[in-house]
């Protein structure tokens, strides 16, 4: 018995329009990822690792597009796949991004909005993906662990990301915790 993939990429091609020219960032990539499997993408800076993974979530820059191939996501074994490369609108992607597929960014400071508190950002994700609002979201952001040298969970959720890092460089872990918070259905 062969295991069904959770993600299957075939002949993926991604291009960017750049100063009147076309940059071929990804050319004919094939990949299968199976349930329970861990995959590490390793390559030189600028080799296309981030572009490749952002294509699974509709996060390509405005000048980039999938120009060939397929990205099929199988939410459950044996089901009809979601054809991710065919999704075009933000509304279509919102049904997938955060609900089905999520990404923990390498640098939390570039993935969190510096103008909103960490608590607001967790609450926004809970509201969007779990449909909870107002008081139902209260306390969902309290799961950020306190750590040595960290300001504590209450202070973390009430602060904007840059303020936490100015207080203590080790507190950047709170920003990562916001991305992988267990109540955030984006990573259930």
N, C-alpha and C positions, 0 to 999 in steps of 0.2 A: 504494500500500500504506500503510495507516495503522498507526501504532505502537500496540501494546497498552500500557495503563497498568500500572504496578506497584502503584498504589494508586488506588482509586476510591471516593469518598465521595458519597453521594446522600441528600439530605433529612435530614441528621443533626440530631438534636435531643438536647440534654443538659440535664437539670434537676437542681437541688439542693434538698433539703429544708432550710430555714433558719428556725429559730424558729417552727415551725408553719406556715410559708408555703412556696410553691414559687417558686424563682428559675429562670427560663428563661435559662440561660447561653449556649446555642447554639441557634439557630433556623434550620432548613432550609438547612444549608451543603452546597454541591456543590463537588467538587474532583476533578481527575484529575492524578496525578503520573506522569510517564513515566520509564522507565529512562534514566539519565544526566542527567536534568534536575535542576537545583537550584532549590529554591523557598524564598523568604523570606516569612514571615508577618509583616506589619507592622501595627501598630495601637496604639491608646492603651493605657495601663496599665489592666488590668481588662476589656479588650475580649473576652477569651476565647481568646487565642492558646494559652496553656499548657493550658487545659482541652481545647481542640480536639486538640492533639497528644498529650496524655496519654491521650485516648480510644483512640488507635491501639495502646496498649500495656497497657491495663487498669490504668492508674495513677490513675484518678479517686478522689477522696476518698470515704470510706464513705457520705457523704450524697448523693453524686452518682450519676446513672445515665443511660445512653443510653435515651431513651424513644421514639425514632423514627429511621427512616432506616437506612442501611447503610454499612458500611466494609468494602470488599473488597480483600484483599491478594493479589496474583498473584506467587508466589515465582519462577516461570519463565514466559516468554511462552507464551500459549495454554493454560496449565494451568487447572484448576478453582480458583477463588479460595478463600481462607480467609475466612470471614465473621466478621470481628473483632467486630462489634457483637453477635453471638450468643454469644460466649464469656462465661461467667459465673463459673467457678471459678478459683482460683489455679492449680490443676493444669493447666487448659486454657491459661491465659496463659503458664505456664512453657514450654510447647512453642513459643511464639512469641516471647515477650519475651527479648531477648538472643540468641536463636538466629536469628531472622528479621528482627526489627525492634529497633533500639536508639536511644537518644537520648543525646546529650552535653548535659548540663545546663548552663545558662548560668552558674551559680555552683557550682563544684566542691565548695565547703564544705557545700552543702545536699544534694549527691548522694552524698557519701561518709560512712560511719559514723565519727563522731569517736572511737569507742571501740576501733576495730580499726585495725591498721596498714594502710598502703596495700598492702603486700605480701600481707597476709592477704586483702584485698578482691579483689586481682587473682587470687590463687590460688583463692578461692571461685568467681569467675566462670569460670576455666579448668576447675575441677572440675565445676561445674554444666553447662557448655555443651560441654565436650570430653570429659567423663568421665574425665579424668586425676586420679590421686590420689597422695598422698605424694611420693616422690622424683621421679615423672614431672612434677610441677609445679615442681620446683626449677629455678631459673634462668629461669622464664617471666616473672618480674617484674623481671629485670635489664635490660630494654630501655628503662627510663626514662632519657632522656638527661641528662647533666650539663650544666649551663649556668653562665654567669657569675653568681656570687652564689648559686648553688643548692648545697645540701649534698652533691650527688653521688647517683648512683643507689642505692648500697648503703644510705646513710643514709636516703634517701627511702622505700624500701620497708620499712625497719624502724621508721619513725616513724608516729605517728598524724597525720592531717591538720592539726589545730590546732597541733601542735608545729612542723611545717614552716613554717607561716605566722608563728608567733611568732618564729622564727629569722630569717626574711627574707621580706618581703612579695612579692618577686619569685618566690619558690619556689612560689607557688600554681600555677604551670605544671605542677609535678609532679602535682598533684591532677587537672588536666585530662588529663595523660598517662595516669593510671591509667584514666580513662574511655575513652580511645582507644587503649589499648595494642594493638599489632598481634597479639599472641598471644591476646588476648581475642576469642573467636569471636563475641562479641556484635556486633562491628563488622567482621567479615570481609567 
